[in-house]
Amino acid sequence: MAGSGVVLFVALLVPILSQSIPPGTPFIEGPTYIVVGEQITLTCTSTGGNPSPTVKWFEGPTMIDDSYEQNGIRVVNEYTFTAEKRHNLIVFECQVDNEVLQNPLTSTWFFQVYTPPNQPTITGPTDIIDGTSSTHVCVSTGGNPSPVMTMRIGQTTLTAADGLIETTEFLQADFSYTVTQTITWNPTLANNGQTMFCQVDHDETRANNPQIVSLQLTVRVACLLMHPQLQYNPTIGNNLVLQCIVTGTATSVTWRKDNSQLFINNNGRYSNGNTSSDSGQYVCSASDGSKTVVLMSLQSVCSIFTNCDNSVLNLHRPVWKLCNTCMYSVAVPFQNKCLCGEGCFAQINSGDNGYSGSTTNNPSLTINSVTTMTRNIQMLCYKYCRNGQSSTTQLTVSGGNVDL
């Protein structure tokens, strides 16, 4: 009897030791929000099971980790990786299997990947004319979730009431947001020296550490021009200053004579012995960086001064003659006047030393040593005589007034 009792005990143990038990449902631990560049660990645990189960990690259909450890009745797989943008909303799956069940037991996990925004940029003019419309733009790229952007002048925050416009775009390929703010406004002299700021806050990745960029603003008075004098009658050989007064700050000053730009230097104004003259119409222009102001031209003046007081003219009608480019008249009946006849031209060259001035500090133009064209005028003076004869006097007029 004793021997049969022992045999019975062994037979009862065999079914218990060989019994198959399915593993426990996998349990996942890990963060729900991660930041690009961080080291992330996902832990999957299954309890029980006979035989002991395998615990594996999958990303989509691809197995990414099959290393697991058994600790008592618990089997654990810890998967560690570096967070990337592509991991945003990717499904990670933990599979537990000991071949007792027809299909593995699974649990899934996903998280949102936070991406710090790139350094923002702010663009727009910094040297502005008072009252000129100006547009400034701030752009933040690469952030996820969308960052918070603020533009301000000094400590004054700009809003939609000031004309501020904000747009937000999600880039699917990059899993990031682009935020743009645009302000179009008319700076005044009160804004001179102020700073325009663009601040980007991203608490998810840069808590209490905003990104700030800025532009220093210079607002200037609009460039204005004025000529205090429009007509000049210089002395031949002397320097002549054609005054041009600039109000505001000019970035450049130019002069034109008879629609041709003048080159300011101390070299000759005329070359190859050409006969020429400083007579003409001059125009002063000044640019303030945003526009060019053109002042009305200096008016041309053409005069002929002759002297024949000792002549007694016996003409009975007014006479008009064209001398050079100017029309003038001499009404001579019984007057002590002279009549301009046919003439020729010759240069009075009292020194050709070019121009000076025409700078932002000295916008007026100086004609160094004025040169003119004069007329060899034959003055035909008729003298009344009893015998009906007349005499002719040759008079050459040199110098005189320059036609400007």
Steps between C-alpha positions, in 0.01 A plus 500: 500500500775745576653461159178574322457821700822642369407426143168676543673819627724526194211457263313789660795743463564449132189682369569804723860549384421479128199738497526788236406853623459806274708806590356812656395798286800723426516820703687803356659788689644810336454874435216641291696810387864494402749757374724451199845387608398354834573139602167319531427162664185296444448210743276202420421243772311170491423299814464121517466253223622150452724461323663838565402744220708707264456881512583690183468862369375585152485826303234433242575157352869519591635340816734748667590324830472139612722523807311422821578384852309283744463610858307239690164462332547832314660533156617853406627666179639854529545672164718815504541737205570865410188701419472622141243706317382192313391339825215747527175295536679179388339187653731275701369151568601251772431134420497223761486134393566158646328306220208403724270747329436500126619864473732711714361735762568866405495847647580823317650835590550833321610846596519850364849621421573856609748687280660826614457778241794632305635843578241750370583764238374856475531701179408849388653845455699652783575841343157650436367834379246662731149394398613246239305172493722217629447124529672282760472122506589245769519127416540196728553154346550143619296510822253233614254575645443844355694768693357825634632811321488860619620813318546827681659843469680571822258377764190553287357173368363512147153357439253454217371847579843631394482308173686190621426186293594146615503181294576142613591211268555134591764325290402133484833389355687662788244458780548866588325835498598825330362813666520839326401843627492805271451864595464783247512842663617860459787578738531857626783698655369381840622150403854617429744299713239246609540124462260259333498161672373157397465250786425128458388295801497118496432374850506135392870512408632835629318570824570855624758542225344697213677570172530874427623682190488875433563789261621846601293767324626830363227739381614807309340815369402474135756646263393840365685734266492875461670753273522842662594647162390398153689752282871577503709764320858406591824676426719327245796326664352499849360196677122467500300309761162369386327455833307184579374465859413151626258458791520156660773244439603432144693189403615650171490827308535539124491791257400503137565765240272509198389140579857367528642390834802696621808321623634677804879529500774752462576402142390699200134531417581526130745295299676498161482875476128496443340837536231474761332698771377468855174650381206266524234350724613321816303248705583385854381154610530336841422143606408406855522125447135446418433762238667770296392861526558714193503874542367728227775611268677830523347727238706603200569870463625649178601865478698722263662811629637744245595862505486739208384816670687725258308369204189660365290234328270589214284185476124514479386157621565254786752231416507138633811291472589148623835492679619156607189341654332810636252733338517863588385824344635844448250774434713771355304782332683817596660325801864485599510118467706245319381219280641148515604392156638169380759367742724203576600318818828467682582345836618710790703243693588645836602165647319166492533343846196273500227487762493452875229441759200279421548291816262409779686741729531771234220451245554832320690496170807720456608584146869571538606795283195574288543471125261648246434538133513859384396657174725696268212734429524746219313806615374694201441851624335741256580866546276754336700749293392789285678361200322168547815305571531235772785344694547148642663418833633150589445408868604171653316414822694268728407376842152592600244281670504122492168350394386263775 
